[in-house]
Amino acid sequence: MILLVAPHTSWKDILVGLATRSKLKIYKAKFLGKKELFDGPFGWYFRWLGGVPVDRHSKHGMVEQVVEMYNNNEEFIIALSPEGTRKKVDKLRTGFYHIAKQANVPIVMVGFDFSKKEIILSQTFYVSDDEEADFKKIIDFYAPIKGCHPHLGLAHLKND
């Protein structure tokens, strides 16, 4: 499955994510990191934390690399941020969506609500053939959730 984690507004999210992974006993959950992080002296540490390197300069795009990871592993769980950054975004990235579709894996949305000190989990769902409706569902889930820096959250993406 893909654990879709948002809103991603602070470096603290990784700490909350690692604690959540431990508390929920989903130790096999991984996260993506640029290959260069794993080449340096702390590469072993990122792998130990559950990092998986991806080559941003590969002729195979990021989506294809991750789909291949799903295809080559009987069990594979990856945590991704739909924003792809800690900054405020005008729209969500689509890589996670294409990974879920091509690898035929479900998504579980995970929200870190710092204002309520809660971790919110959605029901598992598979993407449909209606990308617009799927993204509306995703934004509706995350819009009320207040990240560490609420002004960087996703509420502004909700169109009612």
Secondary structure, DSSP 4 states (H G I P E B T S, - for coil): -EEEEE---STHHHHHHHHHHHHTT-TTEEEEEEHHHHHSTTHHHHHHHTEEEE-TTSSS-HHHHHHHHHHH-SS-EEEE-SSSSSS--SS--SHHHHHHHHHT--EEEEEEETTTTEEEEPPPB---S-HHHHHHHHHHHHTT---SSGGGSSGGG---
